[in-house]
Amino acid sequence: MSIGSIGNSSYSNYSSYGKIASGNKLPTAADGAAELGINEKMETQQRTAKALERNGRQQIDKLNISDGVLDGVTDYLQDMRQNAIYSKNGTLTDADRGDISNVNSQLMKGIGERLSSSDMESLGLSNIDVNDVDSIDQAIESVNNARGSVGAVTNGTEHNVSYNSIARENLLSAQSSIADTDIAQEITELRKNQTLDAYRTQMQKKQQEDEAQKSNMNLML
């Protein structure tokens, strides 16, 4: 029995120790070239899915902020509509109607502080008549349509996030079956190799003793 044989077994023990300690049964290509290649491809795919999931969640956050802004704009417009209707009350004086118009103008200014000039233009709020109910109704409809579009994009993004999350979980599960160490199996393998090491060491020692005995006998002859 050669020393090289013992060395090979000792390397197996060392490899087992590493796998048990790290939980990774593919620390090197020598432990499974084909499996390692598959595992690396899965690692790339699951990292991509993770990045897409993160990007999607950030996009959802931005969309929710936009929806919140539009919801606030709707509240402003509803208050303006209520005031515009009230201003038609025949018992009000011109001064009262002027005060109501000023309130609506301030509400419109509040909307302008929430939206950019380009958003105001795209929503048709730039030339709204703050005292005309029909004009305000058109603005409310435009904002509601915009919220509907935001909601549709949000739903689609949430679906993509869910898909990428599930895909990543499946990839991680598949990776685990390929790359994660079966601790019980590896310990059994380690003990078997340790037993073989001890047996080989004993046999080598006996071989050396036999050779020494033969050498002594030859010297005596």
C-alpha positions as a Markdown table, in Angstrom:
| # | Residue | x | y | z |
|---|---|---|---|---|
| 1 | Met | 0.0 | 0.0 | 0.0 |
| 2 | Ser | 1.6 | 3.3 | -1.1 |
| 3 | Ile | 1.8 | 6.6 | 0.7 |
| 4 | Gly | 0.1 | 8.2 | -2.3 |
| 5 | Ser | -3.0 | 6.1 | -1.6 |
| 6 | Ile | -3.2 | 7.4 | 1.9 |
| 7 | Gly | -2.6 | 10.9 | 0.6 |
| 8 | Asn | -5.6 | 10.6 | -1.8 |
| 9 | Ser | -7.8 | 9.5 | 1.0 |
| 10 | Ser | -6.6 | 12.3 | 3.3 |
| 11 | Tyr | -7.5 | 14.7 | 0.5 |
| 12 | Ser | -11.0 | 13.3 | 0.5 |
| 13 | Asn | -11.2 | 13.8 | 4.2 |
| 14 | Tyr | -10.0 | 17.4 | 3.8 |
| 15 | Ser | -12.6 | 17.9 | 1.1 |
| 16 | Ser | -15.4 | 16.5 | 3.3 |
| 17 | Tyr | -14.3 | 18.8 | 6.2 |
| 18 | Gly | -14.6 | 21.8 | 3.8 |
| 19 | Lys | -18.0 | 20.8 | 2.5 |
| 20 | Ile | -19.4 | 20.2 | 6.0 |
| 21 | Ala | -18.0 | 23.5 | 7.3 |
| 22 | Ser | -19.1 | 25.6 | 4.3 |
| 23 | Gly | -22.3 | 23.8 | 3.4 |
| 24 | Asn | -21.2 | 23.9 | -0.2 |
| 25 | Lys | -20.6 | 20.6 | -1.9 |
| 26 | Leu | -19.1 | 22.3 | -5.0 |
| 27 | Pro | -16.2 | 24.4 | -3.6 |
| 28 | Thr | -14.1 | 23.5 | -6.7 |
| 29 | Ala | -14.6 | 22.4 | -10.2 |
| 30 | Ala | -13.0 | 19.0 | -9.3 |
| 31 | Asp | -16.0 | 18.3 | -7.0 |
| 32 | Gly | -18.4 | 18.3 | -10.0 |
| 33 | Ala | -17.5 | 20.2 | -13.2 |
| 34 | Ala | -20.9 | 19.8 | -14.8 |
| 35 | Glu | -22.9 | 20.6 | -11.7 |
| 36 | Leu | -20.7 | 23.6 | -11.0 |
| 37 | Gly | -21.4 | 25.0 | -14.5 |
| 38 | Ile | -25.2 | 24.5 | -14.0 |
| 39 | Asn | -25.0 | 26.1 | -10.6 |
| 40 | Glu | -23.2 | 29.1 | -11.9 |
| 41 | Lys | -25.8 | 29.6 | -14.6 |
| 42 | Met | -28.5 | 29.4 | -12.0 |
| 43 | Glu | -26.6 | 31.8 | -9.8 |
| 44 | Thr | -26.6 | 34.3 | -12.6 |
| 45 | Gln | -30.3 | 33.8 | -13.3 |
| 46 | Gln | -31.3 | 34.2 | -9.7 |
| 47 | Arg | -29.2 | 37.3 | -9.2 |
| 48 | Thr | -30.9 | 38.8 | -12.3 |
| 49 | Ala | -34.3 | 37.9 | -10.9 |
| 50 | Lys | -33.4 | 39.5 | -7.6 |
| 51 | Ala | -32.3 | 42.7 | -9.4 |
| 52 | Leu | -35.5 | 42.8 | -11.5 |
| 53 | Glu | -37.6 | 42.3 | -8.3 |
| 54 | Arg | -35.8 | 45.1 | -6.5 |
| 55 | Asn | -36.2 | 47.5 | -9.5 |
| 56 | Gly | -39.9 | 46.5 | -9.7 |
| 57 | Arg | -40.4 | 47.3 | -6.1 |
| 58 | Gln | -38.8 | 50.7 | -6.4 |
| 59 | Gln | -41.0 | 51.4 | -9.5 |
| 60 | Ile | -44.1 | 50.5 | -7.5 |
| 61 | Asp | -43.0 | 52.9 | -4.7 |
| 62 | Lys | -42.7 | 55.7 | -7.3 |
| 63 | Leu | -46.1 | 54.8 | -8.8 |
| 64 | Asn | -47.7 | 54.8 | -5.4 |
| 65 | Ile | -46.3 | 58.3 | -4.7 |
| 66 | Ser | -47.7 | 59.4 | -8.1 |
| 67 | Asp | -51.1 | 58.0 | -7.2 |
| 68 | Gly | -51.0 | 59.7 | -3.8 |
| 69 | Val | -50.3 | 63.0 | -5.5 |
| 70 | Leu | -53.2 | 62.6 | -8.0 |
| 71 | Asp | -55.5 | 61.5 | -5.1 |
| 72 | Gly | -54.6 | 64.8 | -3.4 |
| 73 | Val | -55.3 | 66.7 | -6.6 |
| 74 | Thr | -58.7 | 65.1 | -6.8 |
| 75 | Asp | -59.5 | 66.3 | -3.3 |
| 76 | Tyr | -58.6 | 69.8 | -4.3 |
| 77 | Leu | -60.8 | 69.6 | -7.4 |
| 78 | Gln | -63.8 | 68.2 | -5.4 |
| 79 | Asp | -63.5 | 71.1 | -3.0 |
| 80 | Met | -63.4 | 73.5 | -5.9 |
| 81 | Arg | -66.4 | 71.9 | -7.5 |
| 82 | Gln | -68.4 | 72.1 | -4.3 |
| 83 | Asn | -67.5 | 75.8 | -3.9 |
| 84 | Ala | -68.4 | 76.5 | -7.6 |
| 85 | Ile | -71.8 | 74.9 | -7.0 |
| 86 | Tyr | -72.4 | 76.9 | -3.8 |
| 87 | Ser | -71.5 | 80.1 | -5.5 |
| 88 | Lys | -74.6 | 79.7 | -7.7 |
| 89 | Asn | -76.7 | 80.2 | -4.6 |
| 90 | Gly | -79.0 | 83.1 | -5.3 |
| 91 | Thr | -78.8 | 84.4 | -1.8 |
| 92 | Leu | -75.0 | 85.2 | -2.1 |
| 93 | Thr | -73.7 | 88.6 | -2.8 |
| 94 | Asp | -71.1 | 89.5 | -5.4 |
| 95 | Ala | -68.6 | 89.9 | -2.5 |
| 96 | Asp | -69.5 | 86.4 | -1.3 |
| 97 | Arg | -68.9 | 85.0 | -4.8 |
| 98 | Gly | -65.7 | 86.9 | -5.0 |
| 99 | Asp | -64.5 | 85.3 | -1.8 |
| 100 | Ile | -65.4 | 81.8 | -3.1 |
| 101 | Ser | -63.6 | 82.5 | -6.3 |
| 102 | Asn | -60.5 | 83.5 | -4.3 |
| 103 | Val | -60.7 | 80.3 | -2.3 |
| 104 | Asn | -60.8 | 78.2 | -5.5 |
| 105 | Ser | -57.9 | 80.2 | -6.9 |
| 106 | Gln | -55.9 | 79.3 | -3.8 |
| 107 | Leu | -56.9 | 75.6 | -4.2 |
| 108 | Met | -55.7 | 75.8 | -7.8 |
| 109 | Lys | -52.5 | 77.2 | -6.6 |
| 110 | Gly | -52.2 | 74.2 | -4.2 |
| 111 | Ile | -52.6 | 71.9 | -7.1 |
| 112 | Gly | -49.8 | 73.8 | -9.0 |
| 113 | Glu | -47.5 | 73.2 | -6.0 |
| 114 | Arg | -48.1 | 69.4 | -6.2 |
| 115 | Leu | -47.7 | 69.1 | -10.0 |
| 116 | Ser | -45.1 | 70.2 | -12.5 |
| 117 | Ser | -46.1 | 72.5 | -15.3 |
| 118 | Ser | -45.8 | 69.7 | -17.8 |
| 119 | Asp | -48.1 | 67.5 | -15.6 |
| 120 | Met | -50.6 | 70.4 | -15.4 |
| 121 | Glu | -50.5 | 70.7 | -19.1 |
| 122 | Ser | -50.9 | 66.9 | -19.8 |
| 123 | Leu | -53.8 | 66.7 | -17.3 |
| 124 | Gly | -55.6 | 69.7 | -18.9 |
| 125 | Leu | -55.4 | 71.7 | -15.7 |
| 126 | Ser | -53.5 | 74.7 | -17.0 |
| 127 | Asn | -56.6 | 76.6 | -18.3 |
| 128 | Ile | -59.2 | 75.4 | -15.9 |
| 129 | Asp | -62.0 | 77.8 | -15.0 |
| 130 | Val | -62.1 | 77.6 | -11.2 |
| 131 | Asn | -65.6 | 78.9 | -11.1 |
| 132 | Asp | -67.1 | 76.7 | -13.8 |
| 133 | Val | -68.5 | 73.3 | -12.7 |
| 134 | Asp | -68.2 | 71.8 | -16.2 |
| 135 | Ser | -64.6 | 72.8 | -16.5 |
| 136 | Ile | -63.8 | 71.4 | -13.0 |
| 137 | Asp | -65.7 | 68.1 | -13.9 |
| 138 | Gln | -63.5 | 67.7 | -17.0 |
| 139 | Ala | -60.4 | 68.2 | -14.8 |
| 140 | Ile | -61.7 | 65.6 | -12.3 |
| 141 | Glu | -62.3 | 63.1 | -15.2 |
| 142 | Ser | -58.8 | 63.7 | -16.6 |
| 143 | Val | -57.2 | 63.1 | -13.2 |
| 144 | Asn | -59.2 | 60.0 | -12.6 |
| 145 | Asn | -58.1 | 58.6 | -16.0 |
| 146 | Ala | -54.5 | 59.3 | -15.1 |
| 147 | Arg | -55.0 | 57.5 | -11.8 |
| 148 | Gly | -56.4 | 54.6 | -13.7 |
| 149 | Ser | -53.4 | 54.4 | -16.0 |
| 150 | Val | -51.1 | 54.5 | -12.9 |
| 151 | Gly | -53.1 | 51.7 | -11.3 |
| 152 | Ala | -52.8 | 49.6 | -14.5 |
| 153 | Val | -49.0 | 50.1 | -14.6 |
| 154 | Thr | -48.8 | 49.3 | -10.9 |
| 155 | Asn | -50.7 | 46.1 | -11.3 |
| 156 | Gly | -48.5 | 45.0 | -14.2 |
| 157 | Thr | -45.4 | 45.8 | -12.2 |
| 158 | Glu | -46.6 | 44.0 | -9.1 |
| 159 | His | -47.2 | 40.9 | -11.3 |
| 160 | Asn | -43.7 | 41.1 | -12.7 |
| 161 | Val | -42.3 | 41.5 | -9.2 |
| 162 | Ser | -44.3 | 38.4 | -8.0 |
| 163 | Tyr | -43.1 | 36.4 | -11.1 |
| 164 | Asn | -39.4 | 37.3 | -10.5 |
| 165 | Ser | -39.8 | 36.5 | -6.7 |
| 166 | Ile | -41.2 | 33.1 | -7.5 |
| 167 | Ala | -38.6 | 32.4 | -10.2 |
| 168 | Arg | -35.8 | 33.3 | -7.8 |
| 169 | Glu | -37.2 | 31.1 | -5.1 |
| 170 | Asn | -37.4 | 28.2 | -7.6 |
| 171 | Leu | -33.8 | 28.8 | -8.8 |
| 172 | Leu | -32.6 | 29.0 | -5.2 |
| 173 | Ser | -34.3 | 25.7 | -4.5 |
| 174 | Ala | -32.8 | 24.1 | -7.6 |
| 175 | Gln | -29.4 | 25.5 | -6.6 |
| 176 | Ser | -29.7 | 24.0 | -3.1 |
| 177 | Ser | -30.3 | 20.5 | -4.5 |
| 178 | Ile | -27.2 | 20.9 | -6.7 |
| 179 | Ala | -24.7 | 22.8 | -4.5 |
| 180 | Asp | -25.8 | 22.4 | -0.8 |
| 181 | Thr | -24.0 | 19.7 | 1.2 |
| 182 | Asp | -26.0 | 16.8 | 2.5 |
| 183 | Ile | -24.4 | 16.9 | 5.9 |
| 184 | Ala | -25.5 | 13.4 | 7.0 |
| 185 | Gln | -24.2 | 11.8 | 3.8 |
| 186 | Glu | -21.0 | 13.8 | 3.9 |
| 187 | Ile | -20.3 | 12.8 | 7.6 |
| 188 | Thr | -20.9 | 9.1 | 6.6 |
| 189 | Glu | -18.5 | 9.5 | 3.8 |
| 190 | Leu | -16.0 | 11.2 | 6.1 |
| 191 | Arg | -16.1 | 8.4 | 8.6 |
| 192 | Lys | -15.7 | 5.8 | 5.9 |
| 193 | Asn | -12.6 | 7.5 | 4.6 |
| 194 | Gln | -11.2 | 7.9 | 8.1 |
| 195 | Thr | -11.7 | 4.2 | 8.7 |
| 196 | Leu | -9.9 | 3.4 | 5.4 |
| 197 | Asp | -7.2 | 5.8 | 6.4 |
| 198 | Ala | -6.6 | 4.0 | 9.7 |
| 199 | Tyr | -6.6 | 0.6 | 7.9 |
| 200 | Arg | -4.2 | 1.7 | 5.2 |
| 201 | Thr | -1.9 | 3.3 | 7.8 |
| 202 | Gln | -2.0 | 0.1 | 9.8 |
| 203 | Met | -1.3 | -2.0 | 6.7 |
| 204 | Gln | 1.6 | 0.3 | 5.7 |
| 205 | Lys | 3.1 | 0.0 | 9.2 |
| 206 | Lys | 2.8 | -3.8 | 9.0 |
| 207 | Gln | 4.4 | -3.8 | 5.6 |
| 208 | Gln | 7.3 | -1.8 | 6.9 |
| 209 | Glu | 7.7 | -4.1 | 9.9 |
| 210 | Asp | 7.7 | -7.2 | 7.6 |
| 211 | Glu | 10.3 | -5.6 | 5.3 |
| 212 | Ala | 12.5 | -4.7 | 8.3 |
| 213 | Gln | 12.2 | -8.3 | 9.7 |
| 214 | Lys | 13.1 | -9.7 | 6.3 |
| 215 | Ser | 16.1 | -7.3 | 6.1 |
| 216 | Asn | 17.3 | -8.4 | 9.6 |
| 217 | Met | 17.0 | -12.1 | 8.6 |
| 218 | Asn | 19.0 | -11.5 | 5.5 |
| 219 | Leu | 21.7 | -9.9 | 7.6 |
| 220 | Met | 21.8 | -12.9 | 10.0 |
| 221 | Leu | 22.2 | -15.3 | 7.1 |
